[in-house]
Amino acid sequence: MIVATAALSWVPTCMAFGKETFTDRKEEKRWYTKQLRAFLGELDRSVSDRLAGPADQKLQAAFESLAERQQVIRQKLNQYFRKDFDQAWEKYRKVWAQTAKQPATPERDQALYSGFQQLRDTTYRLFQVKTTPSQNPERAVGALVYRRHCAACHGRQGDGQGVLARNSHMPMVPAPTDFQSLNALGVRNAFSYYNTLLAGIEDSTMPAFASTLSNHELWSVAFYLFTPPFRPQGSDALEPQNLTELKLDLSWLSIQSDRDIRHQWRNQSQQVEPGLDWLRRQGSFSSKIPREY
Ligand code: HEC
């Protein structure tokens, strides 16, 4: 959910792309919110596509679409915020272009990821994106929603091999996301899944669920996608010793990827992998983790 605040200026602006006239402010705001959601989704996919495979023309085209979307949403920022946003964008654009020519190494991937992370977090902040669920997600709700609304395409095990994806005489293009491989990259956070569920994905069969499912159902299934069998199972899940010291809360957890958490915990000499497993399996669904700090 996007909250309009002083950071956003809803004065009519000259639009370079897409729609140019709106009947009222409400319509204009809805349209920009849609652009912002699409931008965040494309941004997420730009980093994992790059991490997962070599650069090709399709990736380049997808990045150009991201760049256009960026042009649209930045117009909603006042000058001061726009400078922040442009800086983060420029940094990511550069590192993305550089990494296209480099072979995959841990250093290259880290440079790409931190450029992405900075742009993602800057966008959340400057556009005041509401990234926290208003109630604790429930595992049972997530499981039920997944079985009913997602498994046919994404597969019961989340491997992208649902009956619709496998059996159709015409293969689904693009194919439904394989969450097992995606989660192995460790770059998504729960908000990112929630955002995609609200918006759907243009030019694909991935529907928008904003009018079919409640907010609670959307958040529950978004968190559920991080639990086995959707993510690789590591060690035995082990509750982190000091929940309070770690400042765990749902507003924090909703915007952390596995990569972010590993990075933060490494410095605190936590038992990183068992703790992360616990957090994904039970943490987000347990009342031990407060909603907000
Ligand atoms: C009719 C088929 C279909 C259904 C039903 C469907 N999806 Fe998808 N979904 C897709 C396709 C296809 C893609 C990949 C689109 C792309 O790569 O551009 C996708 C992509 C996604 C993504 C984006 C992953 C990423 O890159 O971040 C998420 C999240 C997702 N689906 C979740 C769900 C959930 C949860 C449900 C059920 C509530 C669901 N989908 C139902 C077809 C479907």
Residues whose N, C-alpha, C, O or C-beta is under 5 A from the ligand:
A	BS01	HEC	R45 V145 H149 C150 C153 P174 A175 P176 T177 Y193 T196 I201 S204 T205 M206 P207 V221
